[in-house]
Amino acid sequence: MHQLIQLSERIWHMDLDYATDRPNLGYIQGDELSLMFDCGASPAHVSDFMELLQEHGLPLPEMAALSHWHWDHALGMAALKKQGIPVIACRQTDAVLGQVSSWEWTEEAMRERLRTGEEILFCDDFIRKEYQGDLSAIPRFCRADVVFEEEKTLDLGGVTAQLIHVGGPHSEDSVVCYVPEERFVFLADSAGKDLYGTPWDYDPKDPAASDLAMERMSDDPIRLREYREALERLGFERCLKGHAPCSSRSELIKELQEREARL
C-alpha cells in the first residue's frame, strides 16, 4: 500500500515499492500550478498516485517532468497523456524515447533485446512483475510534449521548479528537479550506478547477491565528479532519490565522495 508523504509545505512524494521497483514520485504544489516529478512505471502506478492526491485534497498535477528514459520512470507517460497532462523532458531524454518508442512488448521482442544487450535482465524481470506478466498491458514509450535543452524553470506560483540536466553516473540524460524556495532537490536515479553501461550479474532468484553485485559496480570517475560538483552548486539541504528514503545534503555528498575515493 502506497503512502503520500509530506516533506515540506510545498513538497510531497508517493513512496517507492521495492516489489516491482517502482520509484518515488514527486509532487510540488504551487499557488497556481502543481508539478509531478517523474511519470511512473505504469498506468496503475499513475492511478495510485492520483488517487492519493485526491485523498489528501491536493489538486491533480497540471504538468509532469521526466527525470530520464528508464522504464520505471517513463512508462506511465501514456496514462498521463490520456489525462491531458503534458510531459516535460530534456532533449537527450526525448531523443532516447524516440529510439525506444518502437519497442514491442512480446516474448520474442523482449528475448531479442536481452540477447543483443539492448535491454538488461534486471529491467526485464521487474517490468514483468509490475505488469503481472501481462505483456499486452505494457504501453509503448512515447515522446515528451515539451522539450528543453539544459535547464528549464517552471513558475508554479509562490514556488519554482528548476529542471536541470546533470547527467551523472546512472544515465547521461538524467535531470534533477531543484526547488530553491524549499531548499530541496528530487534526484530520481541520477546518483545511482550505470546499470546499462556496466556489465553486472543480476539473479532474479537471489536479491541479496544482486544488490551486492550492484553495489560493487564501478563508476565513471569523470561523470561522478562532474555530477557531484553540479549538485554542490545547488543550495539544497535535503534530497530524495528515486529508490531510497529522503536524506540530507551532507549524507549525499559524503556518499559521492566515498565512491570517488574508491576509484
C-alpha positions as CSV (number, residue, x, y, z in Angstrom):
1,M,0.0,0.0,0.0
2,H,1.5,3.3,-1.1
3,Q,1.6,6.4,1.1
4,L,1.8,10.1,0.2
5,I,4.5,11.7,2.4
6,Q,4.7,15.4,3.0
7,L,8.3,16.7,3.0
8,S,7.7,20.4,3.3
9,E,4.9,22.9,3.0
10,R,5.0,22.6,-0.8
11,I,6.6,19.2,-1.4
12,W,5.1,15.7,-1.2
13,H,6.1,12.3,-2.6
14,M,4.5,8.9,-3.1
15,D,6.7,6.3,-1.6
16,L,8.6,3.6,-3.7
17,D,7.8,0.0,-4.0
18,Y,10.7,-2.5,-3.8
19,A,8.5,-5.4,-5.0
20,T,8.2,-4.1,-8.6
21,D,11.0,-1.4,-8.4
22,R,8.5,1.5,-8.6
23,P,10.4,4.7,-7.8
24,N,9.3,7.6,-5.6
25,L,7.1,10.0,-7.4
26,G,7.4,13.7,-6.5
27,Y,4.8,16.4,-6.2
28,I,5.2,20.2,-5.9
29,Q,2.2,22.3,-5.1
30,G,2.3,25.9,-6.3
31,D,-0.4,28.6,-5.8
32,E,-1.3,28.4,-9.5
33,L,0.1,25.1,-10.8
34,S,1.3,21.8,-9.5
35,L,4.0,19.5,-10.9
36,M,4.5,15.8,-10.8
37,F,8.2,14.8,-11.0
38,D,8.6,11.5,-12.8
39,C,5.9,9.7,-14.7
40,G,5.7,6.3,-13.1
41,A,6.2,2.7,-14.2
42,S,2.8,2.0,-15.5
43,P,-0.8,3.3,-15.8
44,A,-1.5,1.6,-12.5
45,H,1.3,3.4,-10.8
46,V,0.0,6.7,-12.1
47,S,-3.5,5.8,-11.0
48,D,-2.3,5.1,-7.4
49,F,-0.6,8.4,-7.3
50,M,-3.6,10.4,-8.5
51,E,-5.9,8.6,-6.0
52,L,-3.6,9.5,-3.1
53,L,-3.5,13.2,-4.2
54,Q,-7.3,13.2,-4.2
55,E,-7.5,11.5,-0.8
56,H,-5.3,14.3,0.6
57,G,-7.3,17.0,-1.0
58,L,-4.5,18.1,-3.3
59,P,-5.1,19.2,-6.9
60,L,-4.0,16.8,-9.7
61,P,-0.8,18.0,-11.5
62,E,-1.2,20.3,-14.5
63,M,2.1,19.0,-15.8
64,A,4.8,16.3,-15.3
65,A,8.5,16.3,-15.7
66,L,10.6,13.2,-16.6
67,S,13.9,12.5,-14.9
68,H,15.3,10.1,-17.5
69,W,14.2,7.5,-20.0
70,H,14.2,4.3,-18.0
71,W,11.0,2.3,-17.9
72,D,10.1,2.6,-14.3
73,H,10.1,6.4,-14.7
74,A,8.7,6.7,-18.2
75,L,6.1,4.0,-19.0
76,G,3.4,6.0,-17.1
77,M,3.7,8.8,-19.7
78,A,0.9,7.3,-21.9
79,A,-1.5,7.4,-19.0
80,L,-0.6,11.0,-18.2
81,K,-1.2,12.0,-21.9
82,K,-4.6,10.4,-21.8
83,Q,-5.4,12.6,-18.9
84,G,-4.3,15.7,-20.8
85,I,-1.2,16.2,-18.6
86,P,1.8,17.3,-20.7
87,V,5.2,15.8,-20.0
88,I,8.4,17.8,-20.0
89,A,11.8,16.2,-20.7
90,C,15.3,17.3,-21.7
91,R,16.3,16.8,-25.3
92,Q,18.6,13.9,-24.5
93,T,15.8,12.0,-22.8
94,D,13.4,12.7,-25.6
95,A,15.9,11.5,-28.2
96,V,16.2,8.2,-26.4
97,L,12.4,7.9,-26.0
98,G,12.2,8.4,-29.8
99,Q,14.5,5.4,-30.3
100,V,12.8,3.1,-27.8
101,S,9.2,4.1,-28.8
102,S,9.4,1.3,-31.5
103,W,9.9,-1.4,-28.8
104,E,7.3,-4.1,-28.9
105,W,6.3,-5.9,-25.8
106,T,6.2,-9.6,-26.9
107,E,8.1,-12.6,-25.6
108,E,10.1,-12.7,-28.8
109,A,10.9,-9.0,-28.9
110,M,11.9,-8.9,-25.2
111,R,14.1,-12.0,-25.5
112,E,15.8,-10.5,-28.6
113,R,16.6,-7.2,-26.7
114,L,18.2,-9.3,-23.9
115,R,20.2,-11.2,-26.5
116,T,21.5,-8.1,-28.1
117,G,22.1,-6.2,-24.8
118,E,19.6,-3.5,-25.7
119,E,17.8,-4.4,-22.5
120,I,19.1,-5.9,-19.3
121,L,17.7,-8.8,-17.2
122,F,17.1,-6.6,-14.2
123,C,14.7,-4.3,-16.0
124,D,13.1,-7.2,-18.0
125,D,12.4,-9.0,-14.7
126,F,10.8,-6.0,-12.9
127,I,8.7,-5.0,-15.9
128,R,7.1,-8.4,-15.9
129,K,6.5,-8.1,-12.1
130,E,4.9,-4.6,-12.5
131,Y,2.6,-5.8,-15.2
132,Q,2.0,-9.1,-13.6
133,G,3.2,-11.0,-16.7
134,D,0.6,-9.4,-19.0
135,L,2.8,-8.1,-21.7
136,S,-0.2,-6.8,-23.7
137,A,-0.8,-4.3,-20.9
138,I,2.6,-2.6,-21.4
139,P,2.3,0.7,-23.2
140,R,4.8,1.9,-25.7
141,F,7.3,4.5,-24.7
142,C,6.2,7.9,-26.0
143,R,7.8,11.3,-26.7
144,A,7.7,14.3,-24.5
145,D,5.3,17.2,-25.1
146,V,7.7,19.9,-24.1
147,V,11.5,19.6,-24.7
148,F,14.2,21.7,-23.2
149,E,18.0,21.8,-23.6
150,E,20.0,22.1,-20.3
151,E,17.7,23.9,-17.9
152,K,14.1,24.9,-17.6
153,T,12.5,26.9,-14.7
154,L,8.8,26.5,-14.0
155,D,7.0,29.2,-12.1
156,L,4.2,27.3,-10.2
157,G,3.1,30.3,-8.2
158,G,4.9,31.1,-5.0
159,V,7.4,28.4,-5.7
160,T,9.6,27.4,-8.7
161,A,10.8,24.1,-10.0
162,Q,14.2,24.2,-11.8
163,L,14.7,21.2,-14.1
164,I,18.4,20.7,-14.6
165,H,20.1,18.3,-16.9
166,V,23.0,17.0,-14.7
167,G,23.9,13.7,-16.4
168,G,25.8,11.8,-13.8
169,P,26.8,8.2,-13.0
170,H,23.4,6.5,-13.7
171,S,22.3,7.8,-17.1
172,E,23.7,10.6,-19.2
173,D,20.3,12.1,-19.8
174,S,19.4,12.4,-16.0
175,V,17.5,15.5,-14.9
176,V,17.0,16.7,-11.3
177,C,14.3,18.9,-10.0
178,Y,15.5,21.7,-7.7
179,V,13.1,23.7,-5.6
180,P,15.1,26.6,-4.3
181,E,12.4,28.1,-2.0
182,E,12.2,24.8,-0.2
183,R,16.0,24.0,-0.4
184,F,15.1,20.6,-1.8
185,V,16.1,18.6,-4.8
186,F,14.5,15.5,-6.4
187,L,17.3,13.4,-7.7
188,A,15.4,10.4,-9.2
189,D,18.1,7.8,-10.1
190,S,20.8,10.3,-11.1
191,A,23.1,9.3,-8.2
192,G,22.8,5.6,-9.0
193,K,25.1,3.1,-10.8
194,D,25.1,2.8,-14.6
195,L,23.1,-0.4,-14.9
196,Y,23.1,-0.4,-18.7
197,G,26.7,0.7,-19.3
198,T,28.5,-1.5,-16.8
199,P,28.3,-5.4,-17.0
200,W,26.9,-6.9,-13.8
201,D,25.3,-10.1,-12.7
202,Y,21.6,-9.9,-11.8
203,D,19.9,-13.0,-10.4
204,P,16.1,-12.8,-10.0
205,K,16.2,-15.7,-7.5
206,D,18.9,-14.1,-5.3
207,P,18.1,-10.4,-4.5
208,A,20.8,-10.2,-1.9
209,A,23.5,-11.3,-4.3
210,S,22.1,-9.0,-6.9
211,D,22.2,-6.0,-4.5
212,L,25.8,-6.8,-3.7
213,A,26.7,-7.0,-7.4
214,M,25.1,-3.6,-8.0
215,E,26.9,-2.1,-5.0
216,R,30.3,-3.4,-6.3
217,M,29.8,-1.9,-9.7
218,S,32.4,0.8,-10.5
219,D,31.6,4.4,-11.6
220,D,33.0,6.5,-14.4
221,P,35.3,8.9,-12.5
222,I,34.7,11.9,-14.7
223,R,30.9,11.5,-14.7
224,L,30.8,11.0,-11.0
225,R,33.0,14.0,-10.2
226,E,31.1,16.4,-12.6
227,Y,27.8,15.2,-11.1
228,R,28.9,15.9,-7.5
229,E,30.2,19.3,-8.5
230,A,26.9,20.1,-10.2
231,L,25.0,19.2,-7.1
232,E,27.3,21.2,-4.8
233,R,26.4,24.3,-6.8
234,L,22.7,23.9,-5.7
235,G,21.6,25.3,-2.4
236,F,19.6,22.3,-1.2
237,E,19.5,20.9,2.3
238,R,17.5,17.7,1.7
239,C,17.1,15.4,-1.3
240,L,15.1,12.4,-2.5
241,K,16.5,9.6,-4.6
242,G,14.2,7.5,-6.8
243,H,14.7,4.3,-4.8
244,A,15.6,5.4,-1.3
245,P,14.2,7.5,1.6
246,C,14.8,11.2,1.9
247,S,18.3,12.2,3.0
248,S,20.4,15.3,3.8
249,R,22.8,17.2,1.6
250,S,25.7,16.1,3.7
251,E,24.8,12.4,3.5
252,L,24.6,12.6,-0.2
253,I,27.8,14.5,-0.8
254,K,29.6,12.1,1.6
255,E,28.4,9.1,-0.3
256,L,29.5,10.5,-3.6
257,Q,32.9,11.5,-2.2
258,E,33.4,8.0,-0.8
259,R,32.6,6.5,-4.2
260,E,35.1,8.8,-5.8
261,A,37.7,7.8,-3.3
262,R,37.3,4.1,-4.2
263,L,38.1,4.7,-7.9
